[in-house]
Amino acid sequence: MVTSSHEASHRIFQDRPELLAPVFRVLGLRLPPKAAVEVLTPSPQVDSVLRISPSEGPAFLLAIEAQGRRDPDKASSWTYYLAYLSAKYAVPAVLLVVCQDRATARWAAGPFLTGIDGWTALRTHPLVLGPDNVPVITDPEEAGRNLAMAAFSAMAHARDQDAPTRLEALAQALSTAEPDSAAYYSELLEIGLGDTPARNTWRHLMRHVGSFFPGRGTLVEETFLEGQAKGKAEAVLRFLRARGIDVPEAVAERVTAVTDPDELDRLLDRAVTATTATELFD
């Protein structure tokens, strides 16, 4: 899983290549149908590299860079790496820069020129995604149809003033999503939103994602609630053991049998001060 907001902005393309088609539409480009996507090992100069091989037509490389600020050194490194990729793999290469703020996005669009006065030897013209061209998704049904694009949109607009109010659509979509996808996007957004107010909003929404459609008895709701309870129960037992407190099997079974979230929260609070495992239930 990703470990930083920077990594989340480019790793989502590796993990969810279905994001490429709507992103290409945003950029005014057409992604060839039935294109195979292969993740290549990048170098330190660029974050992610994908080889896109259409069923018909030539392959090309997509280098993806997450950029948080202006960096004058990037002009030369991006130009070098695009030339290097094209030469190494003998296919065309294009650069996509992902930004969370408008000023950086405007700068990243370039073009960046290499040459001398009166003569341009190379011109680097990145594709750029940022708050100005990534659509805002506020409809839960639209978010559910394309979770990858909805998540990417949330990260692209993470620093917008009203970003927190836009996250509920994605949270509602995740409440009816397949459990593995819900878990992936929940964690991705918590990391990808970075140090923003939107991240706190997202954490709050994820605590209640199972309650968007309460009482429906759906498999998704049951699976989510069961997983949430299991995780809290395991946290109680791990905390006791980390404090050096012996946990008899009978107590462990009793803790893991608890499914009420409020009761599990009380057990976790008691685990902080308990001197024996049995004190959890005293």
C-alpha positions in Angstrom: 0.0 0.0 0.0 1.1 3.6 -0.6 2.9 5.4 2.2 2.5 9.1 1.3 0.3 11.6 -0.5 2.9 12.0 -3.2 3.0 8.2 -3.8 -0.8 7.9 -3.8 -1.1 10.4 -6.7 0.8 8.3 -9.1 0.5 4.7 -7.7 -3.3 4.7 -8.3 -2.5 4.5 -12.0 -0.4 1.3 -11.4 -3.0 -0.2 -9.1 -6.1 0.8 -11.0 -5.3 1.1 -14.8 -9.0 1.6 -15.5 -8.3 5.2 -14.4 -6.4 5.8 -17.7 -9.5 5.9 -20.0 -11.3 8.7 -18.2 -8.1 10.6 -17.5 -7.2 10.5 -21.2 -10.7 11.9 -22.0 -10.1 14.8 -19.6 -6.8 15.5 -21.4 -8.6 15.5 -24.8 -6.9 12.3 -25.9 -8.1 8.9 -26.8 -6.9 5.8 -25.1 -6.9 2.9 -27.6 -9.4 0.2 -26.8 -8.3 -3.1 -25.4 -4.9 -1.7 -24.4 -2.7 -3.8 -22.1 -1.0 -1.9 -19.3 2.4 -3.0 -17.9 4.1 -1.4 -15.0 7.8 -0.8 -15.6 10.4 -0.2 -13.0 11.0 3.5 -12.8 14.3 5.3 -12.1 14.7 8.0 -9.4 14.0 10.7 -12.0 10.3 9.8 -12.4 7.7 8.2 -10.2 5.8 5.7 -12.3 6.2 4.3 -15.9 3.5 2.4 -17.7 3.9 0.7 -21.1 0.5 0.9 -22.9 0.1 -1.6 -25.7 -3.1 -1.3 -27.8 -4.5 -4.4 -29.5 -4.1 -2.4 -32.7 -1.5 0.3 -33.3 1.9 1.1 -31.7 2.7 0.9 -28.0 3.8 3.9 -26.0 5.1 4.8 -22.6 3.4 6.9 -20.0 5.7 8.4 -17.4 3.8 9.8 -14.4 5.1 12.3 -12.0 3.4 13.7 -8.9 4.5 17.3 -8.4 3.8 19.3 -5.3 5.7 22.5 -6.1 7.7 24.3 -8.8 11.1 22.8 -9.2 13.5 24.3 -11.8 15.5 21.1 -11.9 12.6 19.1 -13.3 12.8 20.8 -16.7 16.1 19.1 -17.5 15.4 15.8 -15.7 12.0 15.4 -17.4 13.5 16.1 -20.8 16.3 13.7 -20.2 14.1 10.9 -18.9 11.6 11.1 -21.8 14.5 10.8 -24.2 16.0 8.0 -22.2 12.8 6.0 -22.1 12.1 6.4 -25.8 15.7 5.2 -26.6 15.6 2.3 -24.2 12.3 0.9 -25.2 12.2 2.0 -28.8 8.7 3.5 -28.4 7.3 7.0 -28.0 7.1 8.4 -24.4 4.9 11.0 -22.9 4.9 12.6 -19.5 1.9 13.1 -17.2 2.3 15.4 -14.2 -0.2 15.2 -11.4 -0.7 18.3 -9.2 -2.9 19.3 -6.3 -2.6 23.1 -6.7 -3.3 25.3 -9.6 0.0 27.3 -9.6 2.1 24.2 -9.8 -0.2 22.8 -12.5 0.2 25.9 -14.6 4.0 25.8 -14.3 4.2 22.1 -15.0 2.4 22.5 -18.4 5.6 24.1 -19.7 6.8 24.0 -22.4 10.3 23.5 -21.2 12.9 24.4 -23.8 16.4 23.1 -24.2 18.9 24.9 -26.5 20.6 28.3 -27.0 19.4 31.7 -27.9 17.9 31.5 -31.3 17.6 27.8 -31.4 15.5 25.3 -29.5 17.0 21.8 -29.6 14.3 20.1 -27.5 10.8 21.1 -26.3 9.2 19.2 -23.4 5.5 19.6 -23.2 4.0 17.5 -20.3 0.4 16.5 -20.0 -1.0 18.0 -16.7 -3.8 17.0 -14.4 -4.8 19.4 -11.6 -7.7 21.2 -10.0 -8.5 23.2 -13.1 -9.1 20.2 -15.4 -10.0 17.2 -13.2 -13.8 17.1 -12.9 -15.4 17.3 -9.4 -17.6 14.2 -8.7 -20.5 14.9 -6.3 -23.0 12.3 -7.4 -22.7 8.9 -5.5 -24.0 7.0 -8.6 -21.4 8.5 -10.8 -18.7 7.8 -8.2 -19.9 4.2 -7.9 -19.6 3.7 -11.7 -15.9 4.8 -11.7 -14.4 4.6 -8.2 -10.9 5.1 -9.5 -11.8 8.4 -11.1 -13.8 9.5 -8.1 -10.9 8.8 -5.8 -8.4 10.5 -8.1 -10.7 13.5 -8.3 -10.9 13.7 -4.5 -7.1 13.8 -4.3 -6.7 16.3 -7.1 -9.1 18.7 -5.3 -7.8 17.9 -1.8 -6.7 21.5 -1.2 -9.9 23.1 -2.5 -11.7 25.0 0.2 -14.9 23.0 -0.2 -13.1 19.6 -0.7 -14.4 18.1 2.5 -18.0 18.6 1.5 -17.4 16.7 -1.8 -16.2 13.5 -0.2 -19.6 12.2 0.9 -20.4 11.0 -2.6 -17.4 8.8 -2.7 -18.0 7.5 0.8 -21.6 6.6 -0.1 -20.3 4.8 -3.2 -17.9 2.8 -1.1 -20.6 1.7 1.2 -22.1 -0.4 -1.6 -18.8 -1.4 -3.2 -17.1 -4.7 -3.2 -15.2 -5.0 0.2 -11.7 -5.2 -1.2 -12.3 -2.1 -3.3 -13.8 -0.3 -0.4 -10.8 -1.1 1.8 -8.3 0.0 -0.9 -9.9 3.3 -1.6 -10.6 4.1 2.0 -6.9 3.7 2.9 -5.7 5.4 -0.4 -7.8 8.5 0.3 -6.7 8.7 3.9 -3.1 8.8 2.8 -3.6 10.6 -0.5 -5.5 13.6 1.0 -2.3 14.5 2.8 -2.2 17.1 5.5 -5.6 18.8 4.6 -8.9 19.3 6.4 -10.4 16.9 3.8 -8.4 14.1 5.4 -10.1 14.6 8.7 -13.4 14.6 7.0 -12.6 11.4 5.2 -11.6 9.7 8.4 -14.9 10.7 10.0 -16.8 9.4 7.0 -15.0 6.1 7.0 -16.0 5.5 10.6 -19.6 5.6 9.5 -19.4 4.2 6.0 -21.5 1.2 7.1 -24.3 3.4 8.2 -25.1 5.1 4.9 -27.7 2.4 4.3 -28.3 1.1 7.8 -30.5 -1.9 8.4 -30.6 -3.1 4.8 -28.9 -6.4 5.8 -26.8 -6.3 2.7 -23.7 -8.6 2.4 -21.5 -5.5 2.0 -22.8 -3.9 5.1 -22.5 -7.1 7.1 -19.0 -7.8 5.8 -17.9 -4.3 6.6 -19.3 -4.3 10.1 -17.9 -7.8 10.8 -14.4 -6.7 9.6 -14.6 -3.5 11.7 -15.5 -5.4 14.8 -12.8 -8.0 14.2 -10.2 -5.3 13.8 -11.2 -3.6 17.0 -11.2 -6.9 18.9 -7.7 -7.7 17.7 -6.5 -4.2 18.7 -7.7 -4.8 22.3 -5.8 -8.1 22.5 -2.7 -6.7 20.9 -2.7 -3.8 23.3 -2.9 -6.0 26.3 -0.1 -8.3 25.1 2.1 -5.3 24.2 1.7 -4.2 27.9 3.0 -7.6 29.0 -0.4 -8.8 30.2 -1.2 -12.4 29.8 -4.4 -13.0 27.9 -6.0 -16.4 28.6 -7.7 -18.1 25.7 -11.1 -17.8 27.4 -10.7 -14.0 27.6 -9.5 -13.8 24.0 -12.6 -15.7 22.8 -14.9 -13.5 24.8 -13.3 -10.3 23.3 -13.5 -11.6 19.7 -17.1 -12.6 20.3 -18.1 -8.9 20.9 -19.6 -7.3 17.8 -21.0 -4.1 19.2 -18.7 -1.2 18.2 -19.5 0.8 21.3 -18.7 -2.1 23.6 -15.4 -2.7 21.7 -14.5 0.9 22.2 -15.1 0.5 26.0 -13.0 -2.6 26.0 -10.2 -0.7 24.3 -10.4 2.1 26.8 -10.2 -0.4 29.7 -7.2 -2.1 28.1 -5.2 1.0 28.8 -5.5 0.7 32.6 -6.3 -2.9 33.2 -3.7 -4.9 35.2 -5.2 -8.3 34.2 -7.1 -9.4 31.1 -10.1 -10.4 33.1 -10.5 -6.7 34.3 -11.8 -5.9 30.8 -15.2 -7.3 31.8 -15.3 -6.4 35.5 
